[in-house]
Amino acid sequence: MGLLTGNVGEIAWGKLEQAGIKDYFDFGVFGDQVEQRVELVEMARLKAENLLGRSVRLEDLVIVGDTPLDIACAKAGKIKSIAVASGFYTEEELRKTGADLIVPSLMDKDKILQFLHTQ
């Protein structure tokens, strides 16, 4: 599993480590590596291909984010998105972004897994 974030790499890894989930990620692409966040989609796809040793299609990628910028990145990169209203933005605000799935929190794992399974 890869991490795509607008954060600087060092900060992002630190946040994940603090949350105790850093080891779930095999690679990351970060906002400080590109001019525009959407460029991270192709970087992530290529890193996934190298790691897996097989072709990875855009249809295989999903962004899970909690801001309108995260969802805009997914839309611009032509990939699916899951908006999580556990941050500063409400479900209603995230609904306006056109996310493919909106959940109140990551605790709604059944809905998230069902969405991922049907993609």
KOLZALO-340380 format. One record per atom (N, C-alpha, C, CB): residue number from 1; atom name; y negated, z, x. Coordinates in steps of 0.001 Angstrom, whole numbers, plus 524288, in hexadecimal, padded with zeros to 5 digits. Atoms other than C-alpha are relative to their C-alpha. Glycine has a CB too. Layout:
<sites>
+------+-------+-------+-------+-------+
| rovo | lumba |     y |     z |     x |
+------+-------+-------+-------+-------+
|  NUM |    CA |     Y |     Z |     X |
...
+------+-------+-------+-------+-------+
</sites>
This chain:
<sites>
+------+-------+-------+-------+-------+
| rovo | lumba |     y |     z |     x |
+------+-------+-------+-------+-------+
|    1 |     N | 80487 | 80000 | 80355 |
|    1 |    CA | 80000 | 80000 | 80000 |
|    1 |     C | 7FB37 | 80000 | 80386 |
|    1 |    CB | 80004 | 804C2 | 7FC34 |
|    2 |     N | 804C0 | 80062 | 7FCF1 |
|    2 |    CA | 7F29A | 7FC9B | 80509 |
|    2 |     C | 7FB53 | 80243 | 7FD3E |
|    2 |    CB | 7FEF4 | 7FA7A | 8015C |
|    3 |     N | 804DE | 7FDCB | 801ED |
|    3 |    CA | 7E530 | 80266 | 8036A |
|    3 |     C | 7FBA2 | 7FC14 | 800D8 |
|    3 |    CB | 7FEC0 | 8053E | 802BB |
|    4 |     N | 804A6 | 80340 | 7FFB2 |
|    4 |    CA | 7D947 | 7FA16 | 80071 |
|    4 |     C | 7FB8D | 80359 | 7FDF8 |
|    4 |    CB | 8009A | 7FABB | 7FCCA |
|    5 |     N | 80455 | 7FCAA | 8019F |
|    5 |    CA | 7CC90 | 8019B | 8000C |
|    5 |     C | 7FAEA | 7FE3C | 80279 |
|    5 |    CB | 80116 | 805AD | 8016B |
|    6 |     N | 80528 | 80117 | 7FDE4 |
|    6 |    CA | 7BE1B | 7FFBB | 801D0 |
|    6 |     C | 7FE48 | 8040A | 803FF |
|    6 |    CB | 7FC14 | 7FFBC | 7FBA7 |
|    7 |     N | 80133 | 7FBEA | 7FC2E |
|    7 |    CA | 7BE2A | 80C08 | 80A1C |
|    7 |     C | 800D6 | 7FE21 | 80591 |
|    7 |    CB | 80355 | 804CF | 7FEFC |
|    8 |     N | 7FEF9 | 800C2 | 7FA73 |
|    8 |    CA | 7BDBB | 80C30 | 818E2 |
|    8 |     C | 80588 | 80209 | 8010F |
|    8 |    CB | 7FBCA | 802E1 | 80385 |
|    9 |     N | 7FA91 | 7FE9F | 7FF05 |
|    9 |    CA | 7CBA1 | 80CFB | 81E40 |
|    9 |     C | 800F2 | 805B3 | 80147 |
|    9 |    CB | 80201 | 7FCCE | 8044A |
|   10 |     N | 7FF39 | 7FA94 | 7FE51 |
|   10 |    CA | 7CA70 | 81A2D | 824CC |
|   10 |     C | 7FF36 | 803D5 | 7FB75 |
|   10 |    CB | 7FC3B | 80156 | 80480 |
|   11 |     N | 80111 | 7FCA0 | 80483 |
|   11 |    CA | 7C4B0 | 82058 | 81893 |
|   11 |     C | 80457 | 7FF84 | 7FBF5 |
|   11 |    CB | 7FAB0 | 7FE9C | 7FD84 |
|   12 |     N | 7FBE4 | 800DD | 803E2 |
|   12 |    CA | 7CEC8 | 81A39 | 80F9B |
|   12 |     C | 8050F | 802B1 | 80191 |
|   12 |    CB | 800F6 | 7FA2A | 7FF40 |
|   13 |     N | 7FB29 | 7FD7B | 7FE3E |
|   13 |    CA | 7DA61 | 81EB6 | 817CB |
|   13 |     C | 7FF7A | 805EF | 7FFBB |
|   13 |    CB | 80160 | 7FE47 | 8059E |
|   14 |     N | 800E8 | 7FA61 | 80044 |
|   14 |    CA | 7D457 | 82C42 | 8188E |
|   14 |     C | 80081 | 80212 | 7FA76 |
|   14 |    CB | 7FAA6 | 8014F | 80226 |
|   15 |     N | 7FF97 | 7FE6F | 8057E |
|   15 |    CA | 7D324 | 82D0F | 809C0 |
|   15 |     C | 805B1 | 8000E | 7FE3E |
|   15 |    CB | 7FCCA | 7FC4D | 7FC80 |
|   16 |     N | 7FA7F | 80047 | 80189 |
|   16 |    CA | 7E135 | 828CE | 807F8 |
|   16 |     C | 80336 | 80452 | 80292 |
|   16 |    CB | 80245 | 7FAA9 | 8016C |
|   17 |     N | 7FD3C | 7FBD1 | 7FD4B |
|   17 |    CA | 7E5EB | 83272 | 81214 |
|   17 |     C | 7FEDD | 80545 | 7FD6B |
|   17 |    CB | 7FE73 | 80022 | 805D2 |
|   18 |     N | 80185 | 7FB24 | 8029B |
|   18 |    CA | 7DE64 | 83D5B | 80B88 |
|   18 |     C | 802CF | 80097 | 7FAC1 |
|   18 |    CB | 7FA0C | 8002A | 7FF30 |
|   19 |     N | 7FD51 | 7FFEC | 8050D |
|   19 |    CA | 7E4B9 | 839B2 | 7FE8B |
|   19 |     C | 805EE | 80048 | 800A0 |
|   19 |    CB | 7FE8A | 7FB2D | 7FCD5 |
|   20 |     N | 7FA62 | 7FFB2 | 7FF06 |
|   20 |    CA | 7F224 | 839B5 | 804FF |
|   20 |     C | 802FE | 7FB11 | 7FEA1 |
|   20 |    CB | 8023C | 8046D | 7FD07 |
|   21 |     N | 7FD50 | 804D7 | 80180 |
|   21 |    CA | 7F512 | 82B6B | 801DD |
|   21 |     C | 7FF7C | 7FB99 | 8040B |
|   21 |    CB | 7FDE6 | 7FE20 | 7FAD2 |
|   22 |     N | 800CD | 80408 | 7FC03 |
|   22 |    CA | 7F19C | 82425 | 80E5F |
|   22 |     C | 8050D | 7FD42 | 8017D |
|   22 |    CB | 7FD8D | 80260 | 804D2 |
|   23 |     N | 7FB10 | 8023F | 7FE32 |
|   23 |    CA | 7FFD8 | 82211 | 8120A |
|   23 |     C | 80277 | 7FC33 | 7FC23 |
|   23 |    CB | 803CA | 80449 | 80125 |
|   24 |     N | 7FDFF | 803C3 | 803D5 |
|   24 |    CA | 80240 | 81A1D | 805AB |
|   24 |     C | 7FE05 | 7FA79 | 8010D |
|   24 |    CB | 7FE75 | 801AC | 7FA7F |
|   25 |     N | 80265 | 80511 | 7FEFB |
|   25 |    CA | 7F9F5 | 80F0A | 80B21 |
|   25 |     C | 801B4 | 7FDE2 | 8054A |
|   25 |    CB | 7FA0C | 8006B | 7FFC4 |
|   26 |     N | 7FE36 | 8028E | 7FB37 |
|   26 |    CA | 7FF03 | 80567 | 8152C |
|   26 |     C | 7FB9B | 7FD63 | 80308 |
|   26 |    CB | 8041A | 7FC04 | 7FEB3 |
|   27 |     N | 8046F | 8028C | 7FD6B |
|   27 |    CA | 7F1F0 | 7FEFC | 81819 |
|   27 |     C | 7FB23 | 800B4 | 7FCA4 |
|   27 |    CB | 8011D | 7FA15 | 800F8 |
|   28 |     N | 804DD | 7FFC2 | 802E8 |
|   28 |    CA | 7E3CD | 7FEA1 | 8140D |
|   28 |     C | 7FC3C | 7FBD2 | 801C3 |
|   28 |    CB | 7FD85 | 8054E | 80092 |
|   29 |     N | 80466 | 80372 | 7FECE |
|   29 |    CA | 7D83F | 7F563 | 81371 |
|   29 |     C | 7FB28 | 802B2 | 7FDD4 |
|   29 |    CB | 800C2 | 7FA4D | 7FD9A |
|   30 |     N | 8046A | 7FC8F | 8010B |
|   30 |    CA | 7CAAA | 7FB36 | 81321 |
|   30 |     C | 7FAD3 | 7FD19 | 7FFCE |
|   30 |    CB | 7FFBD | 80432 | 80415 |
|   31 |     N | 80518 | 8025D | 800D8 |
|   31 |    CA | 7BCD4 | 7F831 | 80F27 |
|   31 |     C | 7FCEE | 7FED3 | 804E6 |
|   31 |    CB | 7FCE5 | 80367 | 7FCAD |
|   32 |     N | 802EE | 800F6 | 7FB2D |
|   32 |    CA | 7B7BD | 7F8F7 | 81CFF |
|   32 |     C | 80226 | 7FB5E | 80314 |
|   32 |    CB | 80010 | 804DB | 8036A |
|   33 |     N | 7FDA8 | 80478 | 7FD4B |
|   33 |    CA | 7C05A | 7ED58 | 820C9 |
|   33 |     C | 7FDF6 | 7FABE | 7FE04 |
|   33 |    CB | 805E2 | 8002C | 7FF69 |
|   34 |     N | 801AB | 804E1 | 8027C |
|   34 |    CA | 7B9AD | 7E342 | 8180A |
|   34 |     C | 7FA59 | 8005E | 7FE23 |
|   34 |    CB | 8039A | 7FEA9 | 7FB64 |
|   35 |     N | 80542 | 80037 | 8023C |
|   35 |    CA | 7AC93 | 7DEDD | 812B8 |
|   35 |     C | 80028 | 80121 | 7FA21 |
|   35 |    CB | 7FD7E | 7FA9C | 80105 |
|   36 |     N | 7FF7B | 7FF50 | 805A6 |
|   36 |    CA | 7B135 | 7DE81 | 80489 |
|   36 |     C | 8055D | 8023F | 7FEC7 |
|   36 |    CB | 7FF2A | 7FAC0 | 7FD14 |
|   37 |     N | 7FB26 | 7FD38 | 80144 |
|   37 |    CA | 7BB89 | 7E747 | 7FE81 |
|   37 |     C | 80468 | 7FC4B | 7FE64 |
|   37 |    CB | 7FF01 | 803E9 | 7FBA5 |
|   38 |     N | 7FBED | 80398 | 801D8 |
|   38 |    CA | 7C2C6 | 7DBBF | 7F846 |
|   38 |     C | 80326 | 7FDB4 | 80486 |
|   38 |    CB | 7FD8D | 7FB96 | 7FCCC |
|   39 |     N | 7FD32 | 8020D | 7FB71 |
|   39 |    CA | 7C66A | 7D709 | 805FA |
|   39 |     C | 804B2 | 80374 | 8016A |
|   39 |    CB | 7FC47 | 7FF91 | 804B4 |
|   40 |     N | 7FBAB | 7FC67 | 7FEE0 |
|   40 |    CA | 7CF55 | 7E2F6 | 806DA |
|   40 |     C | 80505 | 7FE6F | 7FD35 |
|   40 |    CB | 7FE82 | 8058A | 7FE71 |
|   41 |     N | 7FB5A | 80196 | 802F5 |
|   41 |    CA | 7D87F | 7DD0D | 7FCB5 |
|   41 |     C | 80375 | 7FC7C | 80361 |
|   41 |    CB | 7FE6C | 7FD22 | 7FAE0 |
|   42 |     N | 7FCE7 | 80392 | 7FCB3 |
|   42 |    CA | 7DCC2 | 7D208 | 805B8 |
|   42 |     C | 801F8 | 802CB | 804E5 |
|   42 |    CB | 7FCB6 | 7FB2D | 80192 |
|   43 |     N | 7FE3B | 7FCF9 | 7FB73 |
|   43 |    CA | 7DD4F | 7DB49 | 81167 |
|   43 |     C | 804C8 | 80346 | 7FE92 |
|   43 |    CB | 7FB8F | 80392 | 8020F |
|   44 |     N | 7FB9B | 7FCBE | 801BC |
|   44 |    CA | 7E64A | 7E44C | 809B3 |
|   44 |     C | 804CF | 7FCA8 | 7FF06 |
|   44 |    CB | 7FE8D | 8030F | 7FB04 |
|   45 |     N | 7FB95 | 8037E | 80113 |
|   45 |    CA | 7EEC6 | 7D8F1 | 8053E |
|   45 |     C | 802A7 | 7FE51 | 8051C |
|   45 |    CB | 7FE26 | 7FB24 | 7FCE6 |
|   46 |     N | 7FDD9 | 801AC | 7FAF6 |
|   46 |    CA | 7F086 | 7D422 | 81333 |
|   46 |     C | 802BE | 8047A | 802DB |
|   46 |    CB | 7FBA9 | 7FDC5 | 80371 |
|   47 |     N | 7FD7D | 7FB7B | 7FD85 |
|   47 |    CA | 7F37F | 7E1C9 | 81856 |
|   47 |     C | 8052A | 80139 | 7FD54 |
|   47 |    CB | 7FC62 | 804D2 | 7FFD5 |
|   48 |     N | 7FB24 | 7FF0D | 802E0 |
|   48 |    CA | 7FDA6 | 7E391 | 80DA8 |
|   48 |     C | 8041C | 7FBF9 | 80180 |
|   48 |    CB | 7FF06 | 7FFDD | 7FA0D |
|   49 |     N | 7FC54 | 80418 | 7FE63 |
|   49 |    CA | 803DB | 7D687 | 81146 |
|   49 |     C | 80241 | 8012D | 80564 |
|   49 |    CB | 7FD4B | 7FAA1 | 80005 |
|   50 |     N | 7FE31 | 7FEC9 | 7FAB3 |
|   50 |    CA | 80496 | 7DA61 | 81F98 |
|   50 |     C | 803B8 | 804A3 | 80003 |
|   50 |    CB | 7FB5A | 8011E | 80396 |
|   51 |     N | 7FCC6 | 7FB51 | 80040 |
|   51 |    CA | 80A41 | 7E7A5 | 81C65 |
|   51 |     C | 80545 | 7FEEF | 7FD6F |
|   51 |    CB | 7FD25 | 80448 | 7FD0E |
|   52 |     N | 7FB38 | 8010A | 802F6 |
|   52 |    CA | 8143B | 7E28D | 812A0 |
|   52 |     C | 8032C | 7FB6D | 8021F |
|   52 |    CB | 7FEA7 | 7FEF8 | 7FA66 |
|   53 |     N | 7FD45 | 80490 | 7FDE6 |
|   53 |    CA | 81796 | 7D617 | 819E3 |
|   53 |     C | 80145 | 7FBF9 | 7FBD7 |
|   53 |    CB | 804F7 | 801AE | 802AA |
|   54 |     N | 7FF38 | 803D6 | 80433 |
|   54 |    CA | 8166C | 7CDFF | 80D7E |
|   54 |     C | 7FAC2 | 7FEC6 | 7FD83 |
|   54 |    CB | 803EF | 8020F | 7FBD2 |
|   55 |     N | 804BB | 80196 | 802BB |
|   55 |    CA | 80C70 | 7C732 | 8051A |
|   55 |     C | 7FE6B | 80413 | 7FBE8 |
|   55 |    CB | 800CB | 7FAA8 | 7FD69 |
|   56 |     N | 80219 | 7FC80 | 803FC |
|   56 |    CA | 803C0 | 7CFCB | 7FCAB |
|   56 |     C | 7FBD6 | 7FCEE | 7FD0A |
|   56 |    CB | 7FDB1 | 80532 | 80278 |
|   57 |     N | 803A0 | 802E5 | 80350 |
|   57 |    CA | 7FC95 | 7C97D | 7F147 |
|   57 |     C | 7FBBA | 803A7 | 7FDF3 |
|   57 |    CB | 802F1 | 7FD62 | 7FB69 |
|   58 |     N | 80418 | 7FCDA | 8025D |
|   58 |    CA | 7EFE9 | 7CE14 | 7EB54 |
|   58 |     C | 80204 | 802DB | 7FB2B |
|   58 |    CB | 7FB53 | 7FC96 | 7FE94 |
|   59 |     N | 7FDB1 | 7FD9E | 804AB |
|   59 |    CA | 7F7E4 | 7D0DC | 7DF11 |
|   59 |     C | 8030D | 804F8 | 8014A |
|   59 |    CB | 80395 | 7FC18 | 7FD47 |
|   60 |     N | 7FD18 | 7FB5D | 7FE4B |
|   60 |    CA | 7FF34 | 7DB25 | 7E706 |
|   60 |     C | 7FC71 | 804AB | 8011B |
|   60 |    CB | 80327 | 7FEB9 | 804DD |
|   61 |     N | 803BB | 7FBF6 | 7FE8B |
|   61 |    CA | 7F2D2 | 7E2F7 | 7E997 |
|   61 |     C | 7FD50 | 80257 | 7FB3C |
|   61 |    CB | 7FBF5 | 7FDCB | 803B9 |
|   62 |     N | 802D7 | 7FD33 | 8041A |
|   62 |    CA | 7EC33 | 7ED1D | 7E0FF |
|   62 |     C | 7FC44 | 803D4 | 8029E |
|   62 |    CB | 803D8 | 802EB | 7FC33 |
|   63 |     N | 803B9 | 7FC19 | 7FE2A |
|   63 |    CA | 7DFE6 | 7F4E6 | 7E3AF |
|   63 |     C | 7FFE4 | 8046F | 7FC0E |
|   63 |    CB | 7FA6F | 7FD98 | 800C7 |
|   64 |     N | 800A3 | 7FB50 | 80323 |
|   64 |    CA | 7DFA2 | 802C3 | 7DE85 |
|   64 |     C | 7FAF1 | 8027F | 801D9 |
|   64 |    CB | 804D5 | 803D9 | 80085 |
|   65 |     N | 8050A | 7FDF1 | 7FE62 |
|   65 |    CA | 7D1C0 | 807B2 | 7DE81 |
|   65 |     C | 7FD62 | 8033A | 7FBD5 |
|   65 |    CB | 7FC7E | 7FBAA | 8018D |
|   66 |     N | 802B9 | 7FCA3 | 803BA |
|   66 |    CA | 7C853 | 81115 | 7D82F |
|   66 |     C | 7FA32 | 7FEB3 | 7FF7E |
|   66 |    CB | 8009C | 805A4 | 8019A |
|   67 |     N | 80571 | 8019C | 8007C |
|   67 |    CA | 7BB8B | 8098E | 7D91B |
|   67 |     C | 7FFAE | 7FA5A | 7FE26 |
|   67 |    CB | 7FD1E | 800A9 | 8053D |
|   68 |     N | 800C8 | 8057B | 80172 |
|   68 |    CA | 7B60E | 7FCF6 | 7D374 |
|   68 |     C | 8005C | 7FC51 | 804B8 |
|   68 |    CB | 7FAB5 | 7FF59 | 7FD5B |
|   69 |     N | 7FF95 | 8034C | 7FB48 |
|   69 |    CA | 7B530 | 7F7C8 | 7E181 |
|   69 |     C | 805A9 | 7FEC1 | 80150 |
|   69 |    CB | 7FD68 | 802B3 | 804AD |
|   70 |     N | 7FA72 | 800F5 | 7FF04 |
|   70 |    CA | 7C3EB | 7F957 | 7E2F4 |
|   70 |     C | 80214 | 7FBB8 | 7FC70 |
|   70 |    CB | 8032B | 80507 | 7FF3C |
|   71 |     N | 7FE25 | 803D2 | 803C9 |
|   71 |    CA | 7C662 | 7F17F | 7D6AB |
|   71 |     C | 7FD7A | 7FAAC | 80100 |
|   71 |    CB | 7FED7 | 801DC | 7FA67 |
|   72 |     N | 802A0 | 804E8 | 7FEA6 |
|   72 |    CA | 7BC48 | 7E737 | 7DA7C |
|   72 |     C | 8029E | 7FD64 | 804A7 |
|   72 |    CB | 7FA38 | 800FA | 80130 |
|   73 |     N | 7FD2E | 80218 | 7FB79 |
|   73 |    CA | 7C371 | 7E599 | 7E76F |
|   73 |     C | 8050D | 7FD64 | 7FE3F |
|   73 |    CB | 8012E | 8045E | 80400 |
|   74 |     N | 7FB1C | 8023D | 801F9 |
|   74 |    CA | 7D040 | 7E354 | 7E04E |
|   74 |     C | 7FEF0 | 7FAE8 | 7FD23 |
|   74 |    CB | 802D1 | 803E2 | 7FC5C |
|   75 |     N | 80152 | 804BA | 802FE |
|   75 |    CA | 7CA06 | 7D97B | 7D710 |
|   75 |     C | 7FE7C | 7FB8A | 803B4 |
|   75 |    CB | 7FB79 | 80121 | 7FC1C |
|   76 |     N | 801BF | 80400 | 7FC53 |
|   76 |    CA | 7C35D | 7D221 | 7E232 |
|   76 |     C | 8048F | 7FDFD | 80353 |
|   76 |    CB | 7FBAA | 8022F | 80387 |
|   77 |     N | 7FB7B | 80182 | 7FCE9 |
|   77 |    CA | 7D023 | 7D21E | 7E9CA |
|   77 |     C | 80478 | 7FDBF | 7FCD6 |
|   77 |    CB | 801E6 | 8048F | 802F4 |
|   78 |     N | 7FC27 | 80245 | 8039B |
|   78 |    CA | 7D7A9 | 7CD4E | 7DDDB |
|   78 |     C | 80529 | 80302 | 7FFF4 |
|   78 |    CB | 80108 | 7FA56 | 80174 |
|   79 |     N | 7FB57 | 7FCBE | 80068 |
|   79 |    CA | 7E102 | 7D8CB | 7DD7D |
|   79 |     C | 7FF52 | 803E7 | 7FB8A |
|   79 |    CB | 80116 | 802E3 | 80539 |
|   80 |     N | 7FFFC | 7FC3D | 8044B |
|   80 |    CA | 7E49F | 7E2C8 | 7D310 |
|   80 |     C | 7FD5F | 80518 | 801AE |
|   80 |    CB | 805A3 | 80110 | 7FE23 |
|   81 |     N | 8029D | 7FB10 | 7FECC |
|   81 |    CA | 7DDAA | 7EFC8 | 7D205 |
|   81 |     C | 8017B | 8043A | 7FC1B |
|   81 |    CB | 7FA16 | 7FF45 | 8000E |
|   82 |     N | 7FF42 | 7FB4D | 80321 |
|   82 |    CA | 7E01C | 7FD73 | 7CD09 |
|   82 |     C | 7FB3F | 80375 | 8010B |
|   82 |    CB | 80555 | 802E7 | 80160 |
|   83 |     N | 80488 | 7FC96 | 7FF82 |
|   83 |    CA | 7D3F6 | 80583 | 7CA70 |
|   83 |     C | 80198 | 80588 | 7FE71 |
|   83 |    CB | 7FB5E | 7FE02 | 7FC93 |
|   84 |     N | 7FE9A | 7FA88 | 800DC |
|   84 |    CA | 7D5A3 | 81438 | 7CB57 |
|   84 |     C | 7FAFB | 80323 | 7FF3B |
|   84 |    CB | 80349 | 80237 | 804AE |
|   85 |     N | 804CF | 7FD30 | 8015F |
|   85 |    CA | 7CB57 | 81C8F | 7C498 |
|   85 |     C | 80025 | 805A8 | 801D1 |
|   85 |    CB | 7FF1D | 7FFD0 | 7FA20 |
|   86 |     N | 7FFBD | 7FAAA | 7FDEE |
|   86 |    CA | 7CD61 | 8285C | 7CD4C |
|   86 |     C | 7FB84 | 8012A | 803B9 |
|   86 |    CB | 8052C | 800DF | 802C8 |
|   87 |     N | 8046C | 7FF4C | 7FC7A |
|   87 |    CA | 7C104 | 82676 | 7D536 |
|   87 |     C | 7FAFB | 800BE | 7FCF3 |
|   87 |    CB | 7FF7D | 7FB59 | 803B1 |
|   88 |     N | 80524 | 7FF78 | 80265 |
|   88 |    CA | 7B2C9 | 82510 | 7D16E |
|   88 |     C | 7FF56 | 7FCB5 | 7FB16 |
|   88 |    CB | 7FBDF | 7FE8D | 803E2 |
|   89 |     N | 80094 | 803A3 | 8045B |
|   89 |    CA | 7B51D | 81A60 | 7C749 |
|   89 |     C | 803C8 | 80148 | 7FB9C |
|   89 |    CB | 800D8 | 7FA68 | 801D8 |
|   90 |     N | 7FCCA | 7FEE8 | 80499 |
|   90 |    CA | 7BA2E | 81C5C | 7B979 |
|   90 |     C | 80374 | 7FB50 | 7FEB2 |
|   90 |    CB | 7FC88 | 8016A | 7FB48 |
|   91 |     N | 7FCAD | 8044B | 801CD |
|   91 |    CA | 7C4C0 | 8144A | 7B2FE |
|   91 |     C | 7FCB2 | 7FBB6 | 7FD85 |
|   91 |    CB | 8041D | 801FF | 7FC12 |
|   92 |     N | 80360 | 803D4 | 8029D |
|   92 |    CA | 7BA37 | 80DB3 | 7AAC8 |
|   92 |     C | 7FCFB | 7FCBC | 803FC |
|   92 |    CB | 7FC2B | 802C5 | 7FC47 |
|   93 |     N | 802D6 | 802EB | 7FBF3 |
|   93 |    CA | 7B240 | 80A04 | 7B6CA |
|   93 |     C | 803A2 | 7FC47 | 802DA |
|   93 |    CB | 7FD6F | 803C3 | 803EB |
|   94 |     N | 7FC42 | 80356 | 7FD39 |
|   94 |    CA | 7BE5A | 804B7 | 7BD8D |
|   94 |     C | 80218 | 7FBAB | 7FC74 |
|   94 |    CB | 8048E | 8034C | 8021E |
|   95 |     N | 7FE3E | 80403 | 803AF |
|   95 |    CA | 7C276 | 7FD4F | 7B13C |
|   95 |     C | 7FC67 | 7FB3A | 8004D |
|   95 |    CB | 80024 | 80234 | 7FA56 |
|   96 |     N | 803D8 | 80441 | 7FFAC |
|   96 |    CA | 7B60B | 7F538 | 7B2B3 |
|   96 |     C | 800E9 | 7FC7A | 804B6 |
|   96 |    CB | 7FA82 | 8023D | 8003D |
|   97 |     N | 7FF03 | 80315 | 7FB46 |
|   97 |    CA | 7BADB | 7F06D | 7BFF9 |
|   97 |     C | 80413 | 7FBC2 | 7FF25 |
|   97 |    CB | 801BD | 8038A | 80465 |
|   98 |     N | 7FBDC | 803CC | 800FE |
|   98 |    CA | 7C61B | 7E8DE | 7B9E0 |
|   98 |     C | 804F8 | 80114 | 80308 |
|   98 |    CB | 7FE1B | 7FAA7 | 80146 |
|   99 |     N | 7FB2E | 7FE93 | 7FD39 |
|   99 |    CA | 7D0AB | 7F02E | 7C147 |
|   99 |     C | 804BC | 7FEA6 | 7FCA0 |
|   99 |    CB | 80005 | 805ED | 8016D |
|  100 |     N | 7FB40 | 80169 | 802D3 |
|  100 |    CA | 7DE73 | 7EC2B | 7BD98 |
|  100 |     C | 80297 | 804AF | 7FD66 |
|  100 |    CB | 803D2 | 7FD6A | 803AA |
|  101 |     N | 7FE01 | 7FB27 | 80242 |
|  101 |    CA | 7E261 | 7FA45 | 7BAFE |
|  101 |     C | 7FC21 | 8044C | 80145 |
|  101 |    CB | 80598 | 8015B | 8021C |
|  102 |     N | 80373 | 7FB86 | 7FF33 |
|  102 |    CA | 7DA1D | 8066E | 7B93E |
|  102 |     C | 802FF | 804E0 | 7FE80 |
|  102 |    CB | 7FAD7 | 7FF7E | 7FCC3 |
|  103 |     N | 7FD53 | 7FB0A | 80109 |
|  103 |    CA | 7DFE0 | 8140D | 7BA42 |
|  103 |     C | 7FC3F | 80479 | 8013C |
|  103 |    CB | 80528 | 8007D | 8034F |
|  104 |     N | 80375 | 7FB8F | 7FF00 |
|  104 |    CA | 7D967 | 82167 | 7B9D8 |
|  104 |     C | 800DC | 8027A | 8055C |
|  104 |    CB | 800C1 | 80414 | 7FBD3 |
|  105 |     N | 7FED5 | 7FDD2 | 7FAD8 |
|  105 |    CA | 7E040 | 825D5 | 7C653 |
|  105 |     C | 8051D | 7FDAB | 801FB |
|  105 |    CB | 80056 | 80615 | 7FFCB |
|  106 |     N | 7FB0D | 801D7 | 7FDC5 |
|  106 |    CA | 7EB79 | 822B1 | 7CF70 |
|  106 |     C | 804A9 | 802FE | 7FDCF |
|  106 |    CB | 7FFE6 | 80082 | 805F2 |
|  107 |     N | 7FBC8 | 7FD13 | 80285 |
|  107 |    CA | 7F351 | 82CB1 | 7C7C8 |
|  107 |     C | 80288 | 7FCC8 | 7FBAA |
|  107 |    CB | 7FDEC | 8052D | 7FDC8 |
|  108 |     N | 7FDDF | 80372 | 8040E |
|  108 |    CA | 7F566 | 821E9 | 7BDAD |
|  108 |     C | 803BB | 7FC17 | 80286 |
|  108 |    CB | 7FB88 | 7FD19 | 7FD03 |
|  109 |     N | 7FC93 | 80342 | 7FCC4 |
|  109 |    CA | 8004F | 81CD6 | 7C65E |
|  109 |     C | 80375 | 7FC5E | 7FCDA |
|  109 |    CB | 8035C | 80364 | 8035D |
|  110 |     N | 7FCA0 | 80363 | 80322 |
|  110 |    CA | 808D4 | 81760 | 7BB79 |
|  110 |     C | 7FD2D | 7FAEE | 7FE90 |
|  110 |    CB | 801CB | 802DD | 7FB06 |
|  111 |     N | 8031B | 80497 | 80164 |
|  111 |    CA | 7FE0B | 80E29 | 7B70A |
|  111 |     C | 7FF0C | 7FC8F | 804CB |
|  111 |    CB | 7FAC1 | 801AB | 7FD90 |
|  112 |     N | 800F1 | 802E7 | 7FB24 |
|  112 |    CA | 7FB06 | 80A4F | 7C51B |
|  112 |     C | 804F1 | 7FD31 | 801BF |
|  112 |    CB | 7FE14 | 803B2 | 80459 |
|  113 |     N | 7FB16 | 80263 | 7FE51 |
|  113 |    CA | 80944 | 807D8 | 7C88F |
|  113 |     C | 801AB | 7FB9B | 7FC5C |
|  113 |    CB | 8044B | 8041C | 8004A |
|  114 |     N | 7FEBE | 80428 | 803C0 |
|  114 |    CA | 80B5A | 7FFF5 | 7BC1D |
|  114 |     C | 7FCAE | 7FB2B | 80127 |
|  114 |    CB | 7FF18 | 801E4 | 7FA49 |
|  115 |     N | 8037A | 80450 | 7FEAE |
|  115 |    CA | 7FF89 | 7F79C | 7BFA1 |
|  115 |     C | 801D5 | 7FD3A | 804F1 |
|  115 |    CB | 7FA67 | 801FB | 800B2 |
|  116 |     N | 7FE48 | 8024F | 7FB0B |
|  116 |    CA | 8044C | 7F57E | 7CD8B |
|  116 |     C | 8052A | 7FD25 | 7FF67 |
|  116 |    CB | 80081 | 80433 | 80431 |
|  117 |     N | 7FAD6 | 80264 | 800CB |
|  117 |    CA | 81210 | 7F24F | 7C8FB |
|  117 |     C | 7FF94 | 7FABC | 7FD2F |
|  117 |    CB | 8038A | 803B5 | 7FCDE |
|  118 |     N | 8007F | 804DA | 802F6 |
|  118 |    CA | 80D45 | 7E79B | 7BFC9 |
|  118 |     C | 7FCBC | 7FBEC | 802D9 |
|  118 |    CB | 7FD9F | 8011C | 7FAB7 |
|  119 |     N | 8034E | 803B5 | 7FD18 |
|  119 |    CA | 804A5 | 7E117 | 7C9FE |
|  119 |     C | 80330 | 7FC8F | 80382 |
|  119 |    CB | 7FBF3 | 802DC | 80336 |
+------+-------+-------+-------+-------+
</sites>
